[in-house]
Amino acid sequence: LRPDRRRAGGRMIMLRSILFDLLLWIWTAIAVLGFVPLLLGPVRWAPIAQNGWAAGGEWLVRHILGITWRERGRENLPDGAVIVACKHQSAYETIVMQLLLRDPAIVMKRELLNIPLYGWYSRRMGMIPIDRRASSTAMRKMLRAAEAAAAQGRPILIFPEGTRSAPGAAARYLPGVAGLYRHLGVPVVPVALDSGLLWGRNALRKHAGTVTIQYLPPIMPGLDRRAFMAELEERIESATAALLAESGFGG
């Protein structure tokens, strides 16, 4: 492309990105206030609020940013209680995975529950708080919340790195996922993705394209903690590296 066309294209990407951020904030404010009646009703109404916000957010991602998704290996995701351990490169998966998993119980930082209204929503929807200090009391609370979600047959979504990592960057996997695996005795489905190529960690500029979300064969119960963590990290990181290579990253 000619330099003037590249500059024009870059300006359009920036404008779309800023517009998206603005509209997502507006949609979030509308959803938080508008869905309050659902939280005052039966607990079974709460997922309507969760899925409603995620659906609106995904619509903005698709139509403003031009980011779509494709799934691979969906057959590896069993019905009922399961732990979904997802690679975390972008805010994108915090939106779209809520839709793809249909009413997941999400493991989230305990501090988020202190946010007015948002914390109330999260508690009402049965989200699972985790304290990064990893005290024994905090771990017991997390496991009790996870037990309740598993008893309802809900998938449990966790980002085992605990934070977003740039594509290709080394990641440190935190022990919370091993605690869930050992305590619940349900399969763990690792998930690889390449969202960071389009929507970078803490990046304002977001690029159009297609994110690949790949469900890997489940890790069945029975491994010890060390073997499980090694297996989980190897599967996710190897599959993620393959997706990045497929997209030409680093080439």
C-alpha positions in Angstrom: 0.0 0.0 0.0 1.0 3.6 -0.6 2.1 5.5 2.6 -1.0 7.8 2.4 -3.3 4.7 2.2 -1.5 3.0 5.1 -1.9 6.2 7.2 -5.6 6.4 6.3 -6.0 2.7 7.2 -4.2 3.2 10.5 -6.5 6.1 11.3 -9.6 4.1 10.6 -8.4 1.3 12.9 -7.8 3.8 15.7 -11.2 5.4 15.2 -13.0 2.1 15.2 -11.1 1.1 18.3 -11.9 4.3 20.2 -15.6 4.0 19.1 -15.7 0.4 20.3 -14.3 1.3 23.7 -16.8 4.1 24.1 -19.8 2.0 23.0 -18.8 -0.9 25.2 -18.7 1.3 28.3 -22.1 2.7 27.4 -23.5 -0.8 26.8 -22.1 -2.0 30.0 -23.7 0.9 31.9 -27.0 0.2 30.3 -26.8 -3.5 30.9 -25.8 -3.1 34.6 -28.8 -0.8 35.3 -31.3 -2.4 32.9 -30.7 -6.0 34.1 -31.2 -5.2 37.8 -34.8 -6.6 37.8 -33.4 -10.0 36.7 -31.2 -10.2 39.7 -34.2 -9.5 42.0 -36.0 -12.6 40.7 -35.1 -16.3 40.9 -31.5 -17.3 40.6 -32.3 -19.0 37.2 -32.8 -15.5 35.7 -29.3 -14.4 36.4 -27.7 -16.1 33.3 -30.0 -14.0 31.1 -28.2 -10.9 32.4 -24.8 -12.5 31.9 -25.5 -13.8 28.4 -27.3 -10.5 27.5 -24.3 -8.4 28.3 -21.9 -10.8 26.5 -24.1 -11.0 23.4 -24.2 -7.2 23.2 -20.4 -7.0 23.7 -19.8 -9.6 21.0 -22.1 -7.7 18.6 -20.0 -4.6 19.1 -16.8 -6.6 18.6 -18.1 -8.1 15.4 -19.7 -5.0 13.8 -17.4 -2.2 15.0 -14.0 -3.9 15.2 -14.6 -6.6 12.6 -13.4 -9.4 14.8 -15.1 -12.8 14.4 -14.3 -16.2 15.9 -14.1 -19.8 14.8 -14.1 -22.9 17.0 -12.0 -26.1 16.6 -12.4 -29.2 18.6 -15.8 -28.4 20.1 -16.3 -32.2 20.3 -13.7 -32.2 23.1 -16.0 -30.2 25.4 -18.2 -32.6 27.4 -21.6 -31.7 28.6 -22.1 -30.9 32.3 -19.6 -30.0 34.9 -16.1 -29.4 33.4 -13.2 -27.1 34.1 -12.3 -25.0 31.0 -8.7 -23.8 31.3 -8.3 -21.1 28.7 -5.3 -19.3 27.4 -5.5 -15.5 28.1 -4.1 -13.1 25.6 -6.9 -10.5 25.3 -10.1 -9.1 26.8 -11.8 -10.7 23.8 -12.1 -14.1 25.4 -13.6 -12.6 28.6 -16.6 -11.6 26.3 -16.9 -14.4 23.8 -16.2 -17.4 26.1 -19.3 -16.5 28.1 -21.4 -17.0 25.0 -19.7 -20.2 23.8 -19.8 -22.0 27.1 -23.4 -20.9 27.9 -23.6 -19.8 31.6 -20.1 -20.6 32.8 -19.1 -19.9 36.4 -16.0 -17.8 35.9 -13.0 -17.8 38.3 -12.2 -14.1 38.9 -10.1 -11.9 41.1 -11.8 -11.3 44.5 -11.2 -7.6 44.2 -13.7 -7.4 41.4 -16.5 -8.4 43.8 -16.0 -5.1 45.6 -17.0 -3.0 42.5 -20.5 -1.5 43.1 -23.3 -3.3 41.2 -20.7 -5.4 39.3 -19.8 -7.3 42.4 -23.5 -7.9 43.2 -24.0 -9.2 39.7 -21.0 -11.6 40.0 -22.2 -13.0 43.3 -25.7 -13.4 42.1 -24.5 -15.3 39.0 -22.4 -17.6 41.0 -19.0 -16.5 39.9 -16.0 -17.9 41.8 -13.7 -15.5 43.6 -10.0 -16.2 44.0 -7.6 -14.4 46.2 -4.1 -14.2 44.6 -2.5 -14.4 48.0 -3.7 -18.0 47.9 -4.3 -18.3 51.7 -5.9 -21.5 52.9 -9.1 -19.7 53.8 -9.4 -18.1 50.3 -8.8 -21.5 48.7 -11.5 -23.1 50.7 -14.0 -20.4 49.7 -13.0 -20.8 46.1 -13.5 -24.6 46.3 -16.9 -24.2 47.9 -18.1 -21.9 45.2 -16.8 -24.2 42.5 -18.5 -27.2 44.2 -21.8 -25.3 44.0 -21.3 -24.6 40.3 -20.3 -28.1 39.5 -23.3 -29.5 41.3 -25.5 -27.4 38.9 -23.7 -28.9 35.9 -22.2 -25.6 34.9 -18.8 -25.3 33.1 -16.1 -23.6 35.2 -14.0 -21.1 33.2 -10.6 -20.3 34.5 -7.6 -18.4 33.0 -4.7 -20.4 34.6 -2.2 -17.6 33.9 -4.2 -15.3 36.0 -3.6 -12.4 33.7 -3.2 -11.7 30.0 0.1 -12.5 28.2 1.3 -11.3 24.9 1.5 -13.8 22.0 4.6 -15.8 22.2 5.5 -14.6 25.7 6.4 -17.1 28.5 3.6 -17.7 30.9 3.5 -18.7 34.5 0.6 -20.9 35.4 -0.9 -20.3 38.8 -1.9 -23.2 41.2 -5.6 -22.4 41.5 -6.5 -24.6 38.5 -4.7 -27.6 40.1 -6.8 -27.1 43.3 -10.0 -27.2 41.3 -8.9 -30.2 39.4 -7.9 -32.2 42.5 -11.0 -31.2 44.5 -13.8 -31.5 41.9 -12.6 -34.6 40.1 -14.0 -33.5 36.8 -12.3 -33.3 33.4 -10.2 -30.2 32.5 -10.5 -29.0 28.9 -7.4 -26.9 27.8 -8.2 -24.1 25.4 -5.7 -22.5 23.0 -6.3 -19.3 21.1 -4.6 -16.5 19.2 -6.7 -13.4 20.1 -3.7 -11.4 21.1 -2.7 -11.0 17.4 -5.8 -8.8 16.8 -6.5 -7.4 20.3 -3.3 -7.0 22.2 -2.8 -6.9 25.9 -3.7 -3.4 27.1 -3.7 -2.3 23.5 -6.0 0.6 22.3 -5.6 -0.4 18.7 -7.6 -3.5 17.7 -7.5 -5.1 14.3 -10.1 -6.9 12.2 -9.8 -10.6 11.6 -10.8 -14.0 12.9 -9.8 -15.5 16.3 -9.3 -19.2 16.4 -10.5 -20.9 19.7 -9.3 -24.5 19.9 -10.6 -26.9 22.5 -8.1 -29.6 23.2 -8.7 -33.2 24.5 -9.7 -33.2 28.1 -7.3 -34.1 30.9 -9.1 -36.7 33.0 -9.1 -36.8 36.8 -6.4 -38.8 38.6 -3.0 -37.0 37.9 -1.0 -35.6 40.8 -0.6 -31.9 41.0 2.8 -31.7 39.3 1.9 -34.0 36.5 -1.4 -32.2 35.9 0.2 -28.7 35.8 2.9 -29.9 33.4 0.4 -31.5 31.1 -1.9 -28.5 31.1 0.8 -26.0 30.3 2.4 -28.2 27.6 -0.9 -28.7 25.8 -2.0 -25.1 25.9 1.3 -23.6 25.0 2.1 -26.1 22.2 -1.4 -25.6 20.6 -1.2 -21.8 21.0 2.3 -21.8 19.4 0.9 -23.8 16.5 -2.0 -21.3 16.0 0.4 -18.4 16.1 2.6 -20.1 13.5 -0.4 -20.8 11.3 -1.2 -17.1 11.4 2.4 -16.2 10.4 3.4 -14.8 13.8 7.2 -14.6 14.1 7.7 -15.6 10.5 
